[in-house]
Amino acid sequence: MRVLEIAFSEFFLDTKQLITEGVRQDIDIYISNPPLDHNSNDTHQRAKDHENNLKRWLKLDKPLSYGHKDKNKTFETLLQAIVTHKEDIIHGLPNMMTNAMTPSAFVSSLLAMSRPHFPAAPSAPVLSNGSFLPSLKLAHSKLIQLDDTKDDNTFVSTMFLRAVKYLDISFIPFHLPRTHSRGAPNKKPVYNSWAYLGLQDTNTTNPLPLPSNTPSLSQAAASLALSNILAHDSNAAWSIHPLRLADISSFVNKATLPADYATPSPSTTPYVNETFHWVKQAYDPRKPLHHLALLVSLIIACLRPNLFLPIDPQIRSLFISADTKDKVRDVYHSLPWVNKKKDKKGISDETLLVSMFTTFIIALYEPTSPLRIHMQSSSRGGLGDAWTAKYSTLSFYHIPVFF
Amino acid sequence: MPGQQNIVRFLSITFQSFFNLTHLIPSPFLLTAIKSISYSTLIRVGILWGIGSGAYEKGKFGDAWGCHSPQYITIMHDTLIQKLTGSQDDTRSIFAPFDALSLLIGDKNARTFCQQNLGISARPPLHNQS
């Protein structure tokens, strides 16, 4: 892994050099040909902002991460350094929304350029005269030597993917869009065309709506551009908290469980704990059931604390005549969602609600889950008292109290 | 007096420490909670099916409640994605969260939640409901 870290540090240096030259050239052009509606002070202030953002970005260790999980604001800083006109900031880095690839596709292209025999010609994001290419070739050959299996690229490819994830590389400088004109296609990375590594291996979801053209201040526009690209990027880290129903559409493309997917306190009965861990490991967003389970759980969690039926002895009688699945749903839709009792609180932590609902749904549907295996072996075919105690009934629960 | 001040400070810190740590101490008075993660909640939102009174309580898996077919789940998944993203909506996704919620808990309940500061707008009803 260290050898890849060294190689990718050269990639960051090449990229920083590319961006610095491009941005400074742009600043010079901007100052010598200011927009007609700008006075001299505006022009110099904007140029100064570009330079300050560039300097801030150059100091970052992981310059190609979004930085939304820390205080660095990497993406927003880079965006403000690169995009000349404030009104374009909202659209994100140039061409980024149209150039998307999977991390595996990115790694494959790097491996093709660095393989010992018949390497492919360097192309974006690799500079043909940069320091990354020789170190990439060296790292690739060292990893081949370390590979015991020698039969395919799996080991090398896995190590590259790990490095990409570890270094949080979410977007890369790319070439200019290819035109239909004559001549060799654009391959050289440039500072003003970008791609992001946000695609899942198979396309499973619809794209989100494009950002609106509402004019905005540059920082607000940069934040909005970040939100847009994060919503599109399946592989970017994301969190449930703070959960709002209006935000769930931005989670639709996520390929991983959220970073704050909570673990319930352990049960004394093994199958209850095993089910939680089994589901967490088995979660595959490409399976409609798994993806649906997470989305439904997110929506249910938004309804807290009103997650219960009213306490009314008449309710049971409504279901006696509901002899089809549709009639049962009609009865349920006619009943209000309420809080159970005023003197007792339900689970208020949305992260825990989401993880427990997701676990329950997937475990019920997957015949090999520890829960289903327990149900098959139990004499009554039920969920078991331990499960019911943990997930459905009155129990002691950790509610944080702050003073 | 310095000695008295120290005692007061010590008691004050001890008192504060106790309250700062209360969230770690299980107490039936502070920490009682009811959980809602039951099969009936999942029937309510349509991800499981139910029939008869067993759909409400004490039902047997496979008889009174159970899992939908993979085809049903795929259609439900695709429909929910469509609603959440507003991909077939001409209102610029303003009502996407309401449409998704309505798919799961029904129009009437979704409208009730919209009136409870859920932060989403309800789609205007198709007909005048007088």
Interface residues (C-beta under 8 A of the other chain):
Chain A: T205 N206 P207 L208 P209 S212 R244 L245 A246 I248 S249 V252 P288 L289 H291 L292 A293 L295 V296 I299 I300 C302 L303 N306 L307 F308 L309 I315 R316 L318 F319 I320 A322 D323 T324 K325 V328 R329 Y332 H333 S334 P336 W337 K340 K341 K344 K345 G346 I347 L353 M356 F357 F360 I361 L364 Y365 M375 R380 G381 G382 L383 K390 Y391 S392 T393 L394 S395 F396 Y397 H398 I399 P400 V401 F402 F403
Chain B: Q16 F19 N20 T22 H23 P26 P28 L30 L31 T32 A33 I34 K35 S36 I37 S38 Y39 S40 T41 L42 I43 R44 V45 G46 I47 L48 W49 G50 I51 G52 S53 G54 A55 Y56 E57 K60 F61 G62 C67 P70 I73 T74 M76 H77 D78 L80 I81 Q82 L84 T85 G86 S87 R92 S93 A96 P97 A100 L101 L104 I105 G106 D107 K108 N109 T112 F113 Q116 L118 G119 I120
